[in-house]
């Protein structure tokens, strides 16, 4: 069995070497896409305009304002004269956030009364509004904590409430690229494994060479193995290069075990290569195969947790994600790289991918057996 399969694998590599355009697509384009998409898909907040109405005008209130402006997230906005003008600046789009420090703020704070700050946010962009408000609150709480260490705050219930300081594990600086780059790597592996595999088989149909292969003694299992192994090897090479590039260029950590990641990659490649072969089995042209795979990719990316957590989706959408292999591979890649997750932590995702791989590859073998009959 291995002799004909290895001959098929050798033929695929020779064909790939002669096709310079395809070779460029599978080896160079993924790195270019990783570099471009990592900068383009960026959720980091920068230069949010903050208007401050300081009605306390004390050293403590000025210190709070300076702490807000000390980061690259917030920049000074127009200075309002009163609360009406403050709200008007938000309404007119001249500022993104507004901070109002009431009179007597520093006195109440030092007495432990727990005074409130008014933080008003432009909610037209809900993502920016929520994260911008969270950043501002974290900065203010951090400044309260520093003041407490300097014994400028008196103990009391209000002070205790204000001294809650958030800590962020796995991505302390909350840089979006650390979270997004592993997801982009998953997308690139999917494109290489599913799209290129499907198009390569359909090209055999268009050239008439697939029928010649089918009349040889080569079995369906050998044919599928011969077609998938080259692109599995290429996908592994692409992912390895992309991982090293992400670590060196974007400083993405690799906290987990390479062995666990390899198990996840092998399971996911089994699924995506099988899907590529199934797409080629129902397609007669490369355009049809491309459309079929891209239809799957849209579904897979949107329901994978790439942009937003699966837990935030409606219940019916969460049910659909169980049929999406990209969801489980996304968990594995992010878990291994960013959290150092181990075999026990990712056991569910690994078993699901293994089952999906078995089903899709079995369906691919069956589909080509029917084709050759």
Protein Blocks (a to p, Z undefined) as FASTA:
>chain_A
ZZmmmmmmmmmmmmmmmmmmlmmmmmmmmmmmmmmmmmmmccbdehiacddddfkopakl
mmmmmmmmmpmkbccddddfbfklmmmmmmnopafbdcdddehklmmmmnonopaddddd
dfkbmmlmmmmmmmmmmmmmmmmmmmmmnopaccdfklmmmmpccddehilnopaklmmm
mmmmmmmmmmmmmmmmmmmmmmmmmnopmmmmmmpmbdfklmmmmmmmmmmmmmmmmmmm
mmmmmmmmnopacfbcfklmmmmmmmmmmmmmmmmmmmmmmpcbfklmmmmmmmmmmmmm
mmnommpcfklpcfklmmmmmmmmklmmmmmmmmmmmnopafklmmmmmmmmmmmmmmmm
mmmmmmmmmmmZZ
